[in-house]
């Protein structure tokens, strides 16, 4: 059984803007079935809202249509959590990130992949490990980042 992970909105946005980046490569591994990616409606709305911001679109030159289509494709790559997320109370030092933890619990995910320092500071929540995209990629494909200078 492949590992399972929740990718937070920061990873999803980075994967869209920079498909060859580490987050982009992680997303490609989900598309190839190397791990089961889980999404929550909140995460998808968060990523979509970020990608549709005029400032981000102007800075990176993507269209609203491209961002909307890409977000729809995410639902084909990952499985969408349909049930309400469990109430976990205040766990993270940024309460806006607690939904990511709740999504991981609901999905019974092994890992949360994030660039968010508030989530990374936890290191683990219950049985869910919290890793950067680089560490997660290296665990899935051990030689994946050996020759990178970034």
PEUR-V182079 format. One record per pair of residues at least 12 apart in sequence whose ideal C-beta (glycine too) atoms are under 8 Angstrom apart, sorted by the first residue. I is the first residue (numbers start at 1). J is the second residue. Records with the same first field share a line. If there is no record, write none. Layout:
# PEUR-V182079
I=J, J
This chain:
# PEUR-V182079
2=33, 34, 35, 36
3=35, 36, 110, 111, 140
4=35, 36, 37, 38, 107, 108, 109, 110, 111
5=30, 35, 36, 37, 38, 109, 110, 111, 112, 113, 136
6=37, 38, 39, 40, 43, 100, 103, 104, 107, 109, 111, 112, 113
7=23, 26, 27, 30, 37, 39, 43, 78, 112, 113, 114
8=43, 97, 100, 112, 113, 114, 115, 116, 119
9=43, 46, 47, 50
10=114, 115, 116
11=23, 26, 27, 113, 114, 115, 133
12=27, 43, 47, 74
13=47, 50, 51
14=115, 133
15=27
16=47, 51, 62, 67, 70
17=56, 60, 62
22=133, 134, 137, 145, 148, 150
23=113, 115, 133
25=137, 144
26=113, 133, 136, 137, 140
27=77
29=137, 140, 141
30=77, 78
31=77
34=140, 141
35=140
36=78, 79, 109
37=77, 78, 79
38=78, 79, 80, 81, 103, 104, 107, 109
39=74, 75, 78, 79, 80, 81, 103
40=80, 81, 85, 99, 102, 103, 106
41=80, 81
42=85, 99, 103
43=99, 100, 103
44=71, 74, 75, 80
47=71, 74
48=67, 68, 71
51=67, 70, 71
52=64, 67, 68
79=107
81=103, 106, 107
83=106
85=99, 102, 103, 105, 106
86=102, 105, 106
87=102
88=101, 102, 105
91=122, 125
92=118, 119, 122
93=118, 121
94=116, 118
97=116, 118, 119
100=112, 114, 116, 119
101=119, 122, 125, 128
104=125, 128
105=125, 126, 128
109=128
110=127, 128, 129
111=128, 129, 130, 131, 136
112=125, 128, 129, 130, 131
113=131, 132, 133, 136
114=130, 131, 132, 133
115=132, 133
120=132
